[in-house]
Amino acid sequence: MKRFVLDNSVTMRWLLASMDAKDQAYAECVLRSLSDADAVVPGLWHLEVVNVLMVAERKDHIVVSEVEGFLSQLEALPIDTDPLTSRQSFNRILSLSRAYGLSSYDAAYLELAVREGLALASLDKALVKAAEQAGVAIYQG
């Protein structure tokens, strides 16, 4: 079974469509690939998902029922949570953040991909650039 690291930037496009057709197509391709692949996420992914959904809800871009339905859909997908993310925060994630000018959140996705030797699915341009510089493959679905 294929495995890859799933960034929140892709996840959010499954509910909140991008104005960029290429980005939207990529996100949908990643979602379809979950029928024969497993995603892995750092422990902070859940918090990022909830934060984006709450902001979208407050701005009246989505309603409570959409949030609840989307969270139910996410829970049904083959997405595993990495148990070691927090242990990597004080050394490896900090180092990657410094080396590539990333936020600690983005560096957590990169660290997981590097540590597990997995491709990264992301729409975040800075994170994709850092992944390429670090020798991490970009997931193609």
N, C-alpha and C positions, 0 to 999 in steps of 0.2 A: 504494500500500500504506500503510495506517495504521501509525503508529509511536507509541509511548508509553514513558514511563519506568516501569520495574518496580521497586518497592520490595521488599526482602527480607521484609517483614511479610506480603505477599501470597504470595510464593514458598513460604514455610514452611507455609502452610495447605494446600498441595497434598499434603503428606505428613503433617503434624501438624495434625489437624483442630481447629478452634476450637469452643469450647463455645457460642459465639454463632452461631446459625444464619444471621443476616444477614451476618456477616463471612465465614462459610464459603461462602455462596451467591455473594457478591461475588468471592471468590478463585477459585471454580470458573468463574464467568463470564469472568473475566480469562483463565484458562487456555484455555477454549474459544475465546476471541477470537484466540488465537495461530494459529488455522488460516487467518486472513486478515489478520493484523496482525503487526508485528515489535515486539519490546521492545528497549529499550536500557537498560543499567545502568552505573553508575559502576564503576570498577576495583575498588573495595572490596567489591562485591557478592559475589564469589566467596569472599572471606574470611569475610564474614558468614554465608553459606550454610554453609560448613564448620564455623564455630564453633557455630552453632545445632544442627547435626546431631551434632557431637561431644558437646555438653552433653546432648542428648536420649539419645544412646547411653550415656553414662556413667550417666545416671539410669534406664537400662533401659526407656525409653519406646519405643525402636526397637532393632533389631539390625543388625549389620554388613551383612547381605545387603540390608536395606531401604535403608540408606545408599547402598550401591553401585548398587542399582537406580535409586534416585531421582536420583543424580548422572548416570547414563547417560541417564535421561529428560530431565534439564535440558540436557545437551549436545546432544540432538537437537532442541531447541526453537529457534525463530528469535529468539534473544536475543543482541544485539550488545553488546560492551563498548566504552564510550567511552574513547578513548585520551588524553583531555585532563584527566581528573579530577585527577590529581596536580598538574598545572600551575595549577589553579584554587585549590588548597588554601590557599596563603598569602595570597590576597587575597579573591576572591569568596566562597569557602566560609566563610572566617573572618567576613566581613562579614555573610553571611546567618545564620550561627550566632548572632552577636551580636544582629542585628536581630530575630530571631524566637525566641531562647532555645532553639535546637536544638543537639543534639550535632553534632559535625563530620560524623559519618556520615550523619545525617539531612539536614544541610545540603548534602551532596554530591548527594543525589537531587534536592533542590530546585534547586540550581545547574544541574544538567544539564537539568532541565525548563525552567527559565527561559532558559538559553542556547540550547537547541534549539527552543524554542517548542512543547514537547510537553506533553500531558496527563500526569498522574502517577497511577499505580495504587498506592494505599497503604491500609493498615488502621491505620496509626499516627495516632492522633487529633491529636497535636501537629503532626506533619508535614502532615497534611491541612489543619489550621487555618492553618498558615504558608503553605501553597501557595495557599489561597483568598485570604489577605491579600496575597500577592504577585501575584495575578492569574493564577495557574496553574490550568488546568482539572483537575478530578478525572476520571480515566479511567472510563468507564462500560461499556467492553467493547463 
